[in-house]
Amino acid sequence: MATQEIICAGFGGQGVMSMGQLLTYAGMLEGKHVSWLPSYGPEMRGGTANCGVVVSEHPVGSPIVTQSTAAIVMNLPSLIKFEKTLVKDGLLLVNSSLIDQKTSREDVSAYYIPANEIANELGNGKVANMVMLGAFLEITKTVKIESILAAFKKVFGPSKEHLLPLNKEALEKGAVYVRS
């Protein structure tokens, strides 16, 4: 992995900022160069939200992701907006639970993951973002799942540590889904 420039995007409340923060923090824990740049729509919950994440072996020149190597999209407006920012041979992860459209790009690798269904099977729809993150990590190996779990403790603090087993299971389910 030289440099991953990732866009995480969806509605506010889908955990796209958390996904980005966890990736960034995990990269930092692994001694990589990182940046995280959030962008919110006019309203928080229900509005569109996205963040650009850079995880690299080299110093990060700019936190702004204009040409992404990967995009994790949780809703249709995000697919429409960000599929065009992917570089040729980029990676597109689509939450097929909420997006029934396929990408128009033939020069990217697209994975369609029913993240909400998988999260609901685990008993908590809020971990759909972690299902997507697990799929991303399985494909790219950007950071280790253990690093994400260590980052989880730092980002969310002791009050949320009881959610670690559920989030670990969601990461693993996402990884298994793209493996099969």
C-alpha positions in Angstrom: 0.0 0.0 0.0 1.6 3.3 -1.1 -1.2 5.7 -0.5 -5.0 5.2 -0.1 -7.2 8.3 -0.7 -10.6 7.3 0.5 -14.0 9.0 0.4 -16.6 7.8 2.9 -20.0 9.2 2.1 -23.7 8.9 3.1 -26.5 10.5 5.0 -25.7 12.2 8.3 -26.2 9.5 11.0 -24.9 6.6 8.9 -21.5 6.7 10.6 -19.5 7.9 7.7 -17.5 10.3 9.9 -16.8 7.5 12.4 -15.6 5.2 9.6 -13.2 7.9 8.5 -12.0 8.7 12.0 -11.4 5.0 12.8 -9.4 4.5 9.6 -7.3 7.6 10.3 -6.6 6.7 13.9 -5.8 3.1 13.0 -3.4 4.3 10.4 -1.8 6.6 13.0 -1.5 3.7 15.4 0.3 1.7 12.7 2.8 4.5 12.2 1.4 5.7 8.9 0.9 9.2 7.7 -2.8 10.1 7.8 -5.3 12.9 7.4 -9.1 13.2 7.9 -11.2 16.0 6.4 -14.9 16.0 7.2 -17.6 17.8 5.1 -21.2 18.1 6.2 -24.3 19.0 4.3 -26.5 21.9 5.5 -28.2 19.7 8.1 -26.5 17.1 10.2 -28.6 14.0 10.7 -30.3 13.1 7.4 -28.2 15.6 5.4 -25.3 14.3 3.3 -22.0 13.9 5.0 -18.6 12.8 3.7 -15.0 12.7 4.7 -11.8 12.4 2.9 -9.2 10.1 4.4 -5.6 9.7 3.4 -3.5 6.8 4.7 0.0 6.7 3.4 3.5 5.4 3.8 4.7 8.9 2.9 3.9 12.4 4.3 0.5 13.6 3.2 0.7 16.7 1.0 -2.9 17.7 1.2 -5.9 16.4 3.2 -8.2 17.2 0.3 -9.2 14.1 -1.7 -10.1 15.0 -5.2 -9.1 11.8 -7.0 -9.9 8.9 -4.7 -8.4 5.5 -4.9 -11.5 4.2 -3.0 -15.1 5.4 -2.3 -17.4 3.8 0.3 -20.9 5.1 -0.4 -23.8 4.5 1.9 -26.6 6.2 -0.2 -27.6 7.0 -3.8 -26.7 10.7 -3.7 -23.2 9.7 -2.6 -22.8 7.2 -5.4 -23.9 9.8 -8.0 -21.5 12.4 -6.5 -18.4 10.4 -5.8 -18.2 7.6 -8.4 -16.8 10.1 -10.8 -14.0 11.1 -8.4 -12.5 7.6 -8.5 -9.2 7.1 -10.3 -9.1 4.4 -13.1 -8.9 1.0 -11.4 -10.2 2.5 -8.2 -12.4 0.7 -5.6 -16.1 1.4 -5.2 -18.0 -0.1 -2.2 -21.7 0.4 -2.5 -24.3 -0.2 0.3 -26.7 -2.2 -1.9 -29.3 -2.1 1.0 -30.1 1.5 0.1 -28.7 1.8 -3.5 -30.4 -0.3 -6.2 -28.3 1.3 -8.9 -25.1 0.0 -10.3 -22.1 2.2 -11.1 -21.8 3.7 -14.6 -18.1 3.1 -14.5 -16.5 0.1 -16.2 -12.9 1.0 -15.2 -13.4 0.6 -11.4 -13.8 -2.5 -9.2 -17.3 -2.3 -7.6 -18.6 -4.3 -4.7 -22.2 -4.3 -3.7 -22.7 -5.1 0.0 -26.1 -5.3 1.7 -24.7 -3.6 4.7 -28.0 -2.7 6.4 -29.3 -6.3 6.1 -26.0 -7.7 7.5 -26.1 -5.1 10.4 -29.8 -6.0 11.1 -28.9 -9.7 11.2 -26.3 -8.8 13.9 -29.2 -7.1 15.8 -28.1 -3.5 15.3 -28.7 -1.5 12.1 -26.2 1.2 13.3 -23.2 -1.0 12.5 -23.8 -1.0 8.7 -20.8 1.4 8.5 -18.6 -1.2 10.2 -19.8 -3.9 7.8 -18.6 -1.6 4.9 -15.4 -0.8 6.7 -14.7 -4.5 7.2 -15.2 -5.1 3.5 -12.9 -2.3 2.6 -10.2 -3.6 4.9 -10.5 -7.1 3.5 -10.0 -5.9 0.0 -7.3 -3.3 0.5 -5.5 -4.3 3.7 -5.0 -0.6 4.4 -4.9 -1.2 8.2 -5.5 -4.2 10.4 -8.9 -4.9 12.0 -7.0 -5.0 15.4 -5.9 -1.4 14.8 -9.5 -0.4 14.0 -10.6 -2.0 17.3 -7.8 -0.2 19.2 -8.8 3.1 17.5 -12.4 2.4 18.5 -11.4 2.6 22.2 -9.6 5.9 21.6 -12.2 7.6 19.4 -15.3 6.6 21.4 -13.8 6.2 24.9 -14.6 3.8 27.8 -18.3 4.5 27.8 -18.6 2.7 24.4 -16.3 -0.2 24.9 -19.2 -2.5 25.5 -20.0 -2.1 21.8 -16.6 -3.5 20.8 -17.7 -7.1 20.3 -20.6 -6.1 18.1 -18.4 -3.8 16.0 -15.8 -6.5 15.7 -18.4 -8.9 14.4 -19.7 -6.3 11.9 -16.1 -5.8 10.6 -15.7 -9.5 10.2 -19.1 -10.0 8.5 -18.1 -7.3 5.9 -14.8 -9.1 5.3 -16.5 -12.5 4.9 -19.1 -11.0 2.5 -16.5 -9.8 0.0 -14.4 -12.9 0.4 -17.2 -15.2 -0.7 
